[in-house]
Amino acid sequence: MPIDDVLTRLPPIRRIDREWIAKAEARQLSLTKPPGSLGRLEEIANRVAAIQQTLIPTVDGAQIIVFAGDHGVTAQGVAPYPSTVTAQMVANFLAGGAAVNALAVVAGAGVTVVDIGVASDEPIAEGVRGRRIARGTRNMVREPAMTPDEVLAAIVVGIEQGLDAADHAEMIGLGEMGIGNSTTAAAITAALTGLPPATVTGRGTGADDAMWQRKVAVIEEALRERRPDPDDGLDILAKVGGLEIAGLVGVVLAGAATRRVVVTDGFIATAAAAIAVRLCPAAGDYLFAAHRSIEPGHAALLQLIEQESLLDLRMRLGEGTGAALAFGVIRAAVAAFTRMATFESAGVSDRPA
């Protein structure tokens, strides 16, 4: 399935210019600190400068986009909560009562909630962006989760939301909500990496041992029946993916095309980022991994997108909570880079005695 038609909706996605990394590194050497003493903060600031192509980068504006969608695979008993919780949690987001809302306030970030695939007959609540492609995916054990057209439509919705956020935010965070989506993310991870499902499947929202074993077996069966092409991100999405994950793929592509800092969250959001990188490798240059989830498949995805997490707080909630926390780290890195005096301006010797 071609992705070219989708990418034509965007400016070209190009690798960041290594010359800008070199310029940022040179500025780091001029600041009043020993070389490399701020560790990874220097690396973060250098890449933000290269993304924005300036030595005075700004990351004041931040927006988290939370996509919500249900999953037909929950019919296999892979999640301890019913699908109705997805719609209930979306209403909670809109009321400001979720963890992502609390952390976004601290981060000074906005939260956008998009219904891209909630299995509900009624609109959820006032304030949600209604972009529903379908009432959830199909059961990937019995049939492909989505049609190719649904996948592309969901990615286009993500692109639209990403472009909208890029109008006012330098940083875009990825968030999601969907009962059953840790099963979907594990299937995507196994398909992308070739790793056995048992090694990349976690307990999600709290599966006990019996449910975890069933979850692994379901993923194994789905992969055996659907046979997704590991080199074709769209094929993986169609066969074992989710509508909210496809939407996040579009956000990553839009963020990269508009030269924005794109901050992943945990396991599910990183599965979307990995698909985006499989579709367009240059998009990986704009990604920052917020944190390392305790879900076992997350480490494999981080390796795949060549990112080291900024935080490790043993989180596994999703919603964009990790992105909200990482915004502060990125802002700190940029503040040190742009506000610190140089040796010359401060009258400090830059040579040891």
PEQUI-V418882 format. One record per pair of residues at least 12 apart in sequence whose ideal C-beta (glycine too) atoms are under 10 Angstrom apart, sorted by sequence separation. I is the first residue (numbers start at 1). J is the second residue. If there is no record, write none. Layout:
I_J / I_J
This chain:
45_57 / 71_83 / 74_86 / 101_113 / 113_125 / 118_130 / 120_132 / 134_146 / 138_150 / 162_174 / 186_198 / 188_200 / 189_201 / 201_213 / 203_215 / 226_238 / 227_239 / 228_240 / 234_246 / 237_249 / 252_264 / 264_276 / 289_301 / 310_322 / 313_325 / 28_41 / 29_42 / 70_83 / 98_111 / 100_113 / 115_128 / 116_129 / 119_132 / 133_146 / 134_147 / 137_150 / 186_199 / 187_200 / 202_215 / 223_236 / 226_239 / 228_241 / 233_246 / 273_286 / 274_287 / 289_302 / 309_322 / 28_42 / 45_59 / 70_84 / 113_127 / 114_128 / 115_129 / 116_130 / 117_131 / 118_132 / 121_135 / 133_147 / 183_197 / 186_200 / 187_201 / 198_212 / 201_215 / 225_239 / 226_240 / 248_262 / 262_276 / 273_287 / 311_325 / 27_42 / 28_43 / 44_59 / 70_85 / 71_86 / 96_111 / 98_113 / 112_127 / 113_128 / 114_129 / 115_130 / 116_131 / 117_132 / 119_134 / 120_135 / 185_200 / 186_201 / 198_213 / 201_216 / 225_240 / 234_249 / 273_288 / 287_302 / 310_325 / 311_326 / 70_86 / 112_128 / 113_129 / 114_130 / 115_131 / 116_132 / 117_133 / 118_134 / 119_135 / 120_136 / 133_149 / 134_150 / 158_174 / 185_201 / 186_202 / 200_216 / 201_217 / 223_239 / 233_249 / 248_264 / 273_289 / 289_305 / 292_308 / 293_309 / 310_326 / 25_42 / 28_45 / 69_86 / 70_87 / 94_111 / 112_129 / 114_131 / 115_132 / 116_133 / 117_134 / 118_135 / 119_136 / 133_150 / 137_154 / 185_202 / 198_215 / 199_216 / 201_218 / 222_239 / 223_240 / 248_265 / 252_269 / 270_287 / 289_306 / 290_307 / 292_309 / 309_326 / 310_327 / 311_328 / 24_42 / 25_43 / 27_45 / 28_46 / 68_86 / 93_111 / 114_132 / 115_133 / 116_134 / 117_135 / 118_136 / 119_137 / 133_151 / 183_201 / 186_204 / 197_215 / 198_216 / 201_219 / 222_240 / 251_269 / 287_305 / 289_307 / 291_309 / 292_310 / 294_312 / 298_316 / 310_328 / 311_329 / 24_43 / 27_46 / 68_87 / 93_112 / 94_113 / 117_136 / 133_152 / 134_153 / 182_201 / 183_202 / 185_204 / 197_216 / 198_217 / 200_219 / 201_220 / 270_289 / 287_306 / 288_307 / 289_308 / 290_309 / 291_310 / 292_311 / 293_312 / 294_313 / 310_329 / 25_45 / 26_46 / 93_113 / 117_137 / 133_153 / 134_154 / 182_202 / 196_216 / 197_217 / 248_268 / 252_272 / 256_276 / 269_289 / 270_290 / 284_304 / 287_307 / 288_308 / 289_309 / 290_310 / 291_311 / 292_312 / 293_313 / 294_314 / 295_315 / 310_330 / 24_45 / 25_46 / 28_49 / 68_89 / 92_113 / 133_154 / 182_203 / 183_204 / 197_218 / 198_219 / 219_240 / 248_269 / 251_272 / 252_273 / 255_276 / 256_277 / 262_283 / 269_290 / 270_291 / 284_305 / 285_306 / 288_309 / 289_310 / 290_311 / 291_312 / 292_313 / 293_314 / 294_315 / 295_316 / 21_43 / 24_46 / 27_49 / 68_90 / 91_113 / 131_153 / 132_154 / 182_204 / 197_219 / 198_220 / 248_270 / 249_271 / 250_272 / 251_273 / 252_274 / 254_276 / 262_284 / 270_292 / 283_305 / 284_306 / 288_310 / 289_311 / 291_313 / 292_314 / 293_315 / 294_316 / 23_46 / 24_47 / 66_89 / 90_113 / 131_154 / 133_156 / 181_204 / 182_205 / 196_219 / 197_220 / 245_268 / 248_271 / 249_272 / 252_275 / 253_276 / 257_280 / 262_285 / 263_286 / 264_287 / 266_289 / 270_293 / 284_307 / 290_313 / 291_314 / 292_315 / 293_316 / 295_318 / 310_333 / 22_46 / 24_48 / 25_49 / 66_90 / 89_113 / 90_114 / 133_157 / 180_204 / 181_205 / 183_207 / 196_220 / 197_221 / 244_268 / 245_269 / 248_272 / 249_273 / 252_276 / 253_277 / 256_280 / 262_286 / 263_287 / 264_288 / 265_289 / 266_290 / 269_293 / 271_295 / 277_301 / 281_305 / 291_315 / 293_317 / 21_46 / 24_49 / 25_50 / 68_93 / 90_115 / 131_156 / 132_157 / 179_204 / 180_205 / 182_207 / 197_222 / 244_269 / 247_272 / 248_273 / 249_274 / 251_276 / 252_277 / 257_282 / 261_286 / 262_287 / 263_288 / 264_289 / 265_290 / 266_291 / 267_292 / 268_293 / 270_295 / 281_306 / 290_315 / 291_316 / 293_318 / 20_46 / 21_47 / 23_49 / 24_50 / 131_157 / 179_205 / 190_216 / 197_223 / 242_268 / 245_271 / 246_272 / 249_275 / 250_276 / 253_279 / 256_282 / 257_283 / 259_285 / 260_286 / 261_287 / 262_288 / 263_289 / 264_290 / 265_291 / 266_292 / 267_293 / 271_297 / 274_300 / 275_301 / 278_304 / 20_47 / 23_50 / 66_93 / 131_158 / 196_223 / 245_272 / 248_275 / 249_276 / 252_279 / 253_280 / 256_283 / 259_286 / 261_288 / 263_290 / 264_291 / 266_293 / 267_294 / 268_295 / 270_297 / 271_298 / 274_301 / 277_304 / 278_305 / 21_49 / 22_50 / 27_55 / 87_115 / 90_118 / 129_157 / 187_215 / 191_219 / 244_272 / 245_273 / 248_276 / 249_277 / 252_280 / 255_283 / 256_284 / 258_286 / 263_291 / 265_293 / 266_294 / 267_295 / 270_298 / 273_301 / 274_302 / 277_305 / 20_49 / 21_50 / 26_55 / 86_115 / 89_118 / 117_146 / 131_160 / 186_215 / 190_219 / 242_271 / 245_274 / 246_275 / 249_278 / 253_282 / 254_283 / 256_285 / 257_286 / 266_295 / 267_296 / 268_297 / 269_298 / 270_299 / 272_301 / 273_302 / 274_303 / 276_305 / 277_306 / 293_322 / 16_46 / 20_50 / 23_53 / 24_54 / 90_120 / 94_124 / 95_125 / 131_161 / 186_216 / 189_219 / 190_220 / 241_271 / 242_272 / 245_275 / 249_279 / 253_283 / 256_286 / 267_297 / 268_298 / 270_300 / 271_301 / 274_304 / 275_305 / 277_307 / 290_320 / 291_321 / 292_322 / 16_47 / 19_50 / 20_51 / 23_54 / 24_55 / 86_117 / 87_118 / 93_124 / 94_125 / 96_127 / 129_160 / 183_214 / 187_218 / 188_219 / 191_222 / 241_272 / 249_280 / 252_283 / 255_286 / 256_287 / 267_298 / 270_301 / 273_304 / 274_305 / 290_321 / 291_322 / 16_48 / 18_50 / 20_52 / 23_55 / 66_98 / 86_118 / 87_119 / 88_120 / 93_125 / 94_126 / 95_127 / 129_161 / 183_215 / 186_218 / 187_219 / 190_222 / 191_223 / 252_284 / 255_287 / 266_298 / 267_299 / 269_301 / 270_302 / 273_305 / 290_322 / 291_323 / 16_49 / 17_50 / 20_53 / 24_57 / 86_119 / 87_120 / 91_124 / 92_125 / 94_127 / 117_150 / 182_215 / 183_216 / 186_219 / 187_220 / 190_223 / 253_286 / 267_300 / 268_301 / 271_304 / 274_307 / 289_322 / 290_323 / 16_50 / 17_51 / 19_53 / 20_54 / 66_100 / 84_118 / 86_120 / 87_121 / 90_124 / 91_125 / 93_127 / 94_128 / 237_271 / 241_275 / 249_283 / 252_286 / 264_298 / 267_301 / 270_304 / 273_307 / 289_323 / 290_324 / 291_325 / 15_50 / 16_51 / 20_55 / 66_101 / 83_118 / 84_119 / 87_122 / 89_124 / 90_125 / 91_126 / 93_128 / 129_164 / 180_215 / 183_218 / 184_219 / 187_222 / 191_226 / 236_271 / 237_272 / 252_287 / 266_301 / 267_302 / 270_305 / 288_323 / 290_325 / 291_326 / 16_52 / 17_53 / 64_100 / 83_119 / 84_120 / 87_123 / 88_124 / 91_127 / 183_219 / 187_223 / 191_227 / 192_228 / 194_230 / 290_326 / 16_53 / 64_101 / 83_120 / 87_124 / 88_125 / 90_127 / 91_128 / 116_153 / 117_154 / 191_228 / 193_230 / 264_301 / 270_307 / 289_326 / 290_327 / 66_104 / 86_124 / 87_125 / 90_128 / 116_154 / 184_222 / 190_228 / 191_229 / 192_230 / 236_274 / 237_275 / 264_302 / 288_326 / 291_329 / 64_103 / 145_184 / 183_222 / 187_226 / 191_230 / 192_231 / 233_272 / 236_275 / 270_309 / 288_327 / 290_329 / 64_104 / 117_157 / 140_180 / 188_228 / 190_230 / 290_330 / 63_104 / 87_128 / 116_157 / 137_178 / 139_180 / 187_228 / 191_232 / 192_233 / 233_274 / 234_275 / 237_278 / 264_305 / 288_329 / 62_104 / 116_158 / 136_178 / 145_187 / 191_233 / 233_275 / 236_278 / 237_279 / 288_330 / 64_107 / 114_157 / 136_179 / 137_180 / 140_183 / 232_275 / 233_276 / 236_279 / 264_307 / 266_309 / 114_158 / 136_180 / 137_181 / 140_184 / 191_235 / 192_236 / 233_277 / 234_278 / 62_107 / 64_109 / 65_110 / 66_111 / 67_112 / 68_113 / 69_114 / 74_119 / 116_161 / 188_233 / 191_236 / 233_278 / 234_279 / 264_309 / 288_333 / 62_108 / 63_109 / 64_110 / 65_111 / 66_112 / 67_113 / 68_114 / 69_115 / 71_117 / 114_160 / 190_236 / 191_237 / 232_278 / 233_279 / 264_310 / 61_108 / 62_109 / 63_110 / 64_111 / 65_112 / 66_113 / 67_114 / 68_115 / 69_116 / 70_117 / 72_119 / 114_161 / 137_184 / 140_187 / 189_236 / 231_278 / 232_279 / 233_280 / 263_310 / 60_108 / 61_109 / 62_110 / 63_111 / 64_112 / 65_113 / 66_114 / 67_115 / 68_116 / 69_117 / 70_118 / 71_119 / 188_236 / 191_239 / 230_278 / 268_316 / 61_110 / 63_112 / 64_113 / 65_114 / 67_116 / 68_117 / 69_118 / 70_119 / 112_161 / 187_236 / 188_237 / 191_240 / 266_315 / 267_316 / 269_318 / 67_117 / 68_118 / 69_119 / 70_120 / 86_136 / 190_240 / 191_241 / 265_315 / 266_316 / 268_318 / 269_319 / 67_118 / 188_239 / 266_317 / 267_318 / 268_319 / 269_320 / 68_120 / 83_135 / 112_164 / 187_239 / 188_240 / 265_317 / 266_318 / 270_322 / 83_136 / 112_165 / 184_237 / 187_240 / 188_241 / 252_305 / 265_318 / 266_319 / 269_322 / 186_240 / 187_241 / 188_242 / 265_319 / 266_320 / 269_323 / 110_165 / 185_240 / 187_242 / 265_320 / 266_321 / 68_124 / 184_240 / 185_241 / 264_320 / 265_321 / 266_322 / 183_240 / 184_241 / 185_242 / 188_245 / 263_320 / 265_322 / 266_323 / 110_168 / 184_242 / 264_322 / 265_323 / 110_169 / 118_177 / 119_178 / 183_242 / 184_243 / 263_322 / 264_323 / 265_324 / 68_128 / 109_169 / 112_172 / 116_176 / 118_178 / 119_179 / 181_241 / 184_244 / 185_245 / 263_323 / 265_325 / 68_129 / 112_173 / 114_175 / 117_178 / 181_242 / 184_245 / 262_323 / 263_324 / 265_326 / 66_128 / 67_129 / 72_134 / 74_136 / 109_171 / 111_173 / 113_175 / 114_176 / 115_177 / 116_178 / 180_242 / 181_243 / 263_325 / 264_326 / 66_129 / 69_132 / 72_135 / 73_136 / 74_137 / 75_138 / 76_139 / 78_141 / 109_172 / 110_173 / 112_175 / 114_177 / 181_244 / 204_267 / 263_326 / 65_129 / 67_131 / 68_132 / 69_133 / 70_134 / 72_136 / 73_137 / 75_139 / 76_140 / 107_171 / 109_173 / 111_175 / 113_177 / 178_242 / 181_245 / 204_268 / 263_327 / 69_134 / 70_135 / 71_136 / 72_137 / 73_138 / 74_139 / 76_141 / 178_243 / 202_267 / 261_326 / 69_135 / 70_136 / 71_137 / 72_138 / 73_139 / 75_141 / 76_142 / 107_173 / 176_242 / 178_244 / 261_327 / 263_329 / 69_136 / 70_137 / 71_138 / 72_139 / 73_140 / 75_142 / 177_244 / 178_245 / 200_267 / 263_330 / 69_137 / 71_139 / 72_140 / 73_141 / 176_244 / 71_140 / 72_141 / 73_142 / 104_173 / 175_244 / 176_245 / 261_330 / 72_142 / 174_244 / 72_143 / 104_175 / 174_245 / 176_247 / 200_271 / 73_145 / 176_248 / 72_145 / 100_173 / 174_247 / 175_248 / 261_334 / 71_145 / 72_146 / 174_248 / 100_175 / 174_249 / 141_217 / 175_251 / 98_175 / 100_177 / 141_218 / 145_222 / 174_251 / 140_218 / 141_219 / 144_222 / 155_233 / 173_251 / 174_252 / 189_267 / 98_177 / 139_218 / 140_219 / 141_220 / 142_221 / 155_234 / 172_251 / 188_267 / 192_271 / 141_221 / 142_222 / 172_252 / 188_268 / 191_271 / 140_221 / 141_222 / 144_225 / 145_226 / 174_255 / 185_266 / 186_267 / 189_270 / 193_274 / 93_175 / 140_222 / 141_223 / 143_225 / 144_226 / 151_233 / 152_234 / 155_237 / 172_254 / 173_255 / 185_267 / 186_268 / 188_270 / 189_271 / 192_274 / 139_222 / 140_223 / 141_224 / 142_225 / 143_226 / 145_228 / 151_234 / 154_237 / 172_255 / 185_268 / 188_271 / 192_275 / 93_177 / 141_225 / 142_226 / 144_228 / 151_235 / 171_255 / 182_266 / 184_268 / 185_269 / 187_271 / 188_272 / 191_275 / 69_154 / 92_177 / 140_225 / 141_226 / 151_236 / 152_237 / 158_243 / 162_247 / 166_251 / 182_267 / 185_270 / 186_271 / 189_274 / 192_277 / 140_226 / 148_234 / 151_237 / 152_238 / 157_243 / 158_244 / 161_247 / 162_248 / 165_251 / 169_255 / 172_258 / 181_267 / 182_268 / 185_271 / 188_274 / 192_278 / 67_154 / 90_177 / 148_235 / 150_237 / 151_238 / 154_241 / 158_245 / 160_247 / 161_248 / 162_249 / 163_250 / 164_251 / 181_268 / 184_271 / 185_272 / 188_275 / 191_278 / 89_177 / 90_178 / 140_228 / 146_234 / 150_238 / 151_239 / 154_242 / 158_246 / 159_247 / 162_250 / 163_251 / 166_254 / 170_258 / 172_260 / 173_261 / 174_262 / 181_269 / 88_177 / 89_178 / 148_237 / 149_238 / 154_243 / 157_246 / 158_247 / 161_250 / 162_251 / 165_254 / 166_255 / 170_259 / 171_260 / 172_261 / 173_262 / 174_263 / 175_264 / 176_265 / 182_271 / 185_274 / 67_157 / 87_177 / 89_179 / 148_238 / 151_241 / 153_243 / 154_244 / 155_245 / 156_246 / 157_247 / 158_248 / 159_249 / 160_250 / 161_251 / 162_252 / 163_253 / 164_254 / 165_255 / 170_260 / 171_261 / 172_262 / 173_263 / 174_264 / 175_265 / 176_266 / 178_268 / 181_271 / 188_278 / 67_158 / 86_177 / 88_179 / 144_235 / 145_236 / 146_237 / 147_238 / 150_241 / 154_245 / 155_246 / 156_247 / 158_249 / 159_250 / 160_251 / 162_253 / 163_254 / 166_257 / 167_258 / 169_260 / 170_261 / 171_262 / 172_263 / 173_264 / 174_265 / 175_266 / 176_267 / 177_268 / 202_293 / 203_294 / 204_295 / 85_177 / 86_178 / 87_179 / 145_237 / 146_238 / 151_243 / 154_246 / 155_247 / 158_250 / 159_251 / 162_254 / 163_255 / 166_258 / 169_261 / 171_263 / 173_265 / 174_266 / 176_268 / 202_294 / 203_295 / 65_158 / 85_178 / 86_179 / 144_237 / 145_238 / 146_239 / 150_243 / 153_246 / 154_247 / 155_248 / 157_250 / 158_251 / 159_252 / 161_254 / 162_255 / 165_258 / 166_259 / 175_268 / 176_269 / 202_295 / 203_296 / 67_161 / 85_179 / 86_180 / 144_238 / 145_239 / 146_240 / 151_245 / 152_246 / 153_247 / 154_248 / 155_249 / 156_250 / 157_251 / 158_252 / 159_253 / 160_254 / 162_256 / 163_257 / 166_260 / 174_268 / 175_269 / 201_295 / 202_296 / 66_161 / 83_178 / 84_179 / 86_181 / 144_239 / 145_240 / 146_241 / 151_246 / 154_249 / 155_250 / 158_253 / 159_254 / 162_257 / 163_258 / 165_260 / 174_269 / 176_271 / 200_295 / 201_296 / 202_297 / 65_161 / 83_179 / 143_239 / 144_240 / 145_241 / 146_242 / 150_246 / 154_250 / 155_251 / 158_254 / 159_255 / 162_258 / 166_262 / 173_269 / 174_270 / 176_272 / 200_296 / 201_297 / 202_298 / 65_162 / 82_179 / 83_180 / 144_241 / 145_242 / 146_243 / 153_250 / 155_252 / 158_255 / 163_260 / 165_262 / 199_296 / 200_297 / 63_161 / 81_179 / 82_180 / 140_238 / 145_243 / 151_249 / 152_250 / 155_253 / 159_257 / 162_260 / 174_272 / 198_296 / 199_297 / 200_298 / 63_162 / 65_164 / 79_178 / 80_179 / 81_180 / 140_239 / 141_240 / 155_254 / 174_273 / 200_299 / 65_165 / 79_179 / 137_237 / 140_240 / 145_245 / 146_246 / 162_262 / 197_297 / 200_300 / 63_164 / 64_165 / 78_179 / 79_180 / 137_238 / 140_241 / 145_246 / 195_296 / 199_300 / 200_301 / 63_165 / 78_180 / 79_181 / 140_242 / 174_276 / 195_297 / 62_165 / 63_166 / 79_182 / 137_240 / 61_165 / 63_167 / 65_169 / 74_178 / 76_180 / 78_182 / 79_183 / 137_241 / 193_297 / 61_166 / 63_168 / 64_169 / 74_179 / 75_180 / 78_183 / 137_242 / 192_297 / 195_300 / 61_167 / 62_168 / 63_169 / 74_180 / 78_184 / 136_242 / 137_243 / 189_295 / 194_300 / 61_168 / 62_169 / 63_170 / 64_171 / 65_172 / 66_173 / 67_174 / 68_175 / 69_176 / 70_177 / 71_178 / 73_180 / 74_181 / 76_183 / 136_243 / 137_244 / 189_296 / 190_297 / 193_300 / 61_169 / 62_170 / 63_171 / 64_172 / 65_173 / 66_174 / 67_175 / 68_176 / 69_177 / 70_178 / 71_179 / 72_180 / 73_181 / 78_186 / 135_243 / 137_245 / 185_293 / 189_297 / 192_300 / 193_301 / 60_169 / 61_170 / 62_171 / 63_172 / 64_173 / 65_174 / 66_175 / 67_176 / 68_177 / 69_178 / 70_179 / 71_180 / 74_183 / 134_243 / 137_246 / 186_295 / 188_297 / 189_298 / 192_301 / 59_169 / 60_170 / 61_171 / 62_172 / 63_173 / 64_174 / 65_175 / 66_176 / 67_177 / 68_178 / 69_179 / 70_180 / 71_181 / 73_183 / 74_184 / 133_243 / 185_295 / 186_296 / 187_297 / 189_299 / 190_300 / 193_303 / 206_316 / 59_170 / 60_171 / 61_172 / 62_173 / 64_175 / 65_176 / 66_177 / 67_178 / 68_179 / 69_180 / 70_181 / 71_182 / 73_184 / 132_243 / 182_293 / 186_297 / 189_300 / 193_304 / 205_316 / 58_170 / 59_171 / 69_181 / 71_183 / 72_184 / 131_243 / 185_297 / 189_301 / 192_304 / 204_316 / 205_317 / 57_170 / 58_171 / 68_181 / 71_184 / 133_246 / 174_287 / 182_295 / 185_298 / 188_301 / 203_316 / 205_318 / 67_181 / 73_187 / 133_247 / 158_272 / 172_286 / 202_316 / 204_318 / 69_184 / 173_288 / 182_297 / 189_304 / 131_247 / 174_290 / 185_301 / 155_272 / 171_288 / 173_290 / 52_170 / 158_276 / 51_170 / 85_205 / 155_275 / 155_276 / 48_170 / 48_171 / 78_201 / 80_203 / 81_204 / 80_204 / 81_205 / 151_275 / 155_279 / 79_204 / 80_205 / 81_206 / 117_242 / 118_243 / 78_204 / 79_205 / 80_206 / 116_242 / 117_243 / 118_244 / 79_206 / 80_207 / 116_243 / 117_244 / 79_207 / 80_208 / 115_243 / 116_244 / 117_245 / 78_207 / 115_244 / 116_245 / 117_246 / 77_207 / 114_244 / 116_246 / 117_247 / 80_211 / 116_247 / 79_211 / 116_248 / 77_210 / 78_211 / 114_247 / 185_318 / 77_211 / 78_212 / 114_248 / 116_250 / 182_316 / 78_214 / 79_215 / 182_318 / 77_214 / 78_215 / 114_251 / 181_318 / 76_214 / 77_215 / 78_216 / 76_215 / 78_217 / 78_218 / 178_318 / 76_217 / 77_218 / 78_219 / 177_318 / 73_215 / 76_218 / 176_318 / 177_319 / 75_218 / 76_219 / 175_318 / 176_319 / 177_320 / 174_318 / 175_319 / 176_320 / 6_151 / 73_218 / 76_221 / 175_320 / 2_148 / 6_152 / 9_155 / 73_219 / 76_222 / 173_319 / 174_320 / 175_321 / 1_148 / 5_152 / 6_153 / 9_156 / 173_320 / 175_322 / 1_149 / 3_151 / 7_155 / 173_321 / 174_322 / 175_323 / 3_152 / 6_155 / 10_159 / 73_222 / 173_322 / 174_323 / 175_324 / 1_151 / 2_152 / 6_156 / 9_159 / 173_323 / 1_152 / 5_156 / 9_160 / 172_323 / 173_324 / 3_155 / 6_158 / 7_159 / 10_162 / 11_163 / 171_323 / 173_325 / 6_159 / 10_163 / 173_326 / 9_163 / 109_263 / 173_327 / 171_326 / 171_327 / 86_244 / 171_330 / 170_330 / 171_331 / 170_331 / 171_334 / 170_334 / 100_265 / 73_240 / 73_242 / 71_241 / 72_242 / 71_242 / 69_241 / 70_242 / 71_243 / 69_242 / 70_243 / 71_244 / 69_243 / 70_244 / 71_245 / 67_242 / 68_243 / 69_244 / 67_243 / 68_244 / 69_245 / 67_244 / 69_246 / 66_244 / 67_245 / 69_247 / 67_246 / 68_247 / 67_247 / 66_247 / 67_248 / 65_247 / 66_248 / 65_248 / 67_250 / 67_251 / 65_250 / 65_251 / 63_251 / 65_254 / 65_255 / 63_260 / 61_260 / 62_261 / 64_263 / 66_265 / 59_260 / 62_263 / 64_265 / 67_268 / 59_261 / 67_269 / 66_269 / 51_255 / 57_261 / 51_256 / 67_272 / 53_259 / 113_319 / 52_259 / 51_259 / 52_260 / 111_319 / 112_320 / 50_259 / 51_260 / 52_261 / 111_320 / 51_261 / 51_262 / 109_320 / 48_261 / 107_320 / 111_324 / 47_261 / 103_317 / 107_321 / 109_323 / 104_319 / 109_324 / 99_315 / 103_319 / 104_320 / 107_323 / 108_324 / 44_261 / 100_317 / 103_320 / 104_321 / 107_324 / 99_317 / 100_318 / 101_319 / 103_321 / 106_324 / 107_325 / 109_327 / 98_317 / 99_318 / 100_319 / 101_320 / 102_321 / 103_322 / 104_323 / 105_324 / 106_325 / 107_326 / 108_327 / 109_328 / 99_319 / 100_320 / 101_321 / 103_323 / 104_324 / 107_327 / 108_328 / 98_319 / 99_320 / 100_321 / 103_324 / 106_327 / 107_328 / 98_320 / 99_321 / 100_322 / 102_324 / 103_325 / 106_328 / 98_321 / 100_323 / 101_324 / 104_327 / 108_331 / 100_324 / 103_327 / 107_331 / 99_324 / 103_328 / 93_319 / 92_319 / 93_320 / 1_229 / 6_234 / 3_232 / 3_233 / 89_319 / 1_232 / 3_234 / 1_233 / 2_234 / 1_234 / 1_235 / 51_285 / 50_285 / 51_286 / 1_237 / 50_286 / 1_238 / 51_288 / 47_285 / 48_286 / 13_252 / 47_286 / 10_250 / 13_253 / 16_256 / 47_287 / 48_288 / 9_250 / 13_254 / 15_256 / 47_288 / 13_255 / 14_256 / 6_249 / 10_253 / 11_254 / 13_256 / 14_257 / 16_259 / 6_250 / 9_253 / 10_254 / 12_256 / 13_257 / 44_288 / 9_254 / 11_256 / 12_257 / 13_258 / 14_259 / 3_249 / 7_253 / 10_256 / 11_257 / 13_259 / 6_253 / 10_257 / 11_258 / 9_257 / 10_258 / 11_259 / 3_253 / 7_257 / 68_319 / 66_318 / 66_319 / 67_320 / 66_320 / 64_319 / 65_320 / 64_320 / 63_320 / 64_321 / 66_323 / 65_323 / 64_323 / 63_323 / 64_324 / 62_323 / 62_324 / 13_276 / 64_327 / 62_326 / 63_327 / 43_308 / 62_327 / 13_279 / 15_281 / 16_282 / 44_310 / 62_328 / 13_280 / 15_282 / 13_281 / 14_282 / 15_283 / 16_284 / 17_285 / 40_308 / 59_327 / 62_330 / 13_282 / 15_284 / 16_285 / 41_310 / 62_331 / 10_280 / 12_282 / 13_283 / 15_285 / 16_286 / 40_310 / 13_284 / 14_285 / 15_286 / 59_330 / 60_331 / 7_279 / 13_285 / 59_331 / 3_276 / 6_279 / 7_280 / 13_286 / 57_330 / 58_331 / 59_332 / 6_280 / 59_333 / 60_334 / 3_278 / 59_334 / 3_279 / 57_333 / 58_334 / 59_335 / 3_280 / 57_334 / 56_334 / 59_338 / 57_337 / 58_338 / 56_337 / 57_338 / 44_326 / 48_330 / 52_334 / 55_337 / 56_338 / 47_330 / 48_331 / 55_338 / 54_338 / 44_329 / 45_330 / 48_333 / 49_334 / 44_330 / 47_333 / 48_334 / 44_331 / 45_332 / 46_333 / 41_329 / 44_332 / 45_333 / 49_337 / 40_329 / 41_330 / 44_333 / 45_334 / 48_337 / 49_338 / 43_333 / 44_334 / 45_335 / 48_338 / 41_332 / 42_333 / 45_336 / 46_337 / 41_333 / 44_336 / 45_337 / 40_333 / 41_334 / 44_337 / 45_338 / 38_332 / 39_333 / 41_335 / 42_336 / 38_333 / 41_336 / 42_337 / 41_337 / 38_336 / 38_337 / 38_340 / 33_336 / 31_336 / 31_337 / 31_338 / 33_340 / 28_336 / 31_339 / 32_340 / 33_341 / 28_337 / 31_340 / 32_341 / 27_337 / 30_340 / 31_341 / 32_342 / 33_343 / 27_338 / 30_341 / 31_342 / 32_343 / 28_340 / 30_342 / 31_343 / 32_344 / 24_337 / 27_340 / 29_342 / 30_343 / 32_345 / 29_343 / 30_344 / 31_345 / 32_346 / 27_342 / 30_345 / 31_346 / 32_347 / 33_348 / 35_350 / 32_348 / 34_350 / 32_350 / 34_352 / 31_350 / 30_350 / 29_350
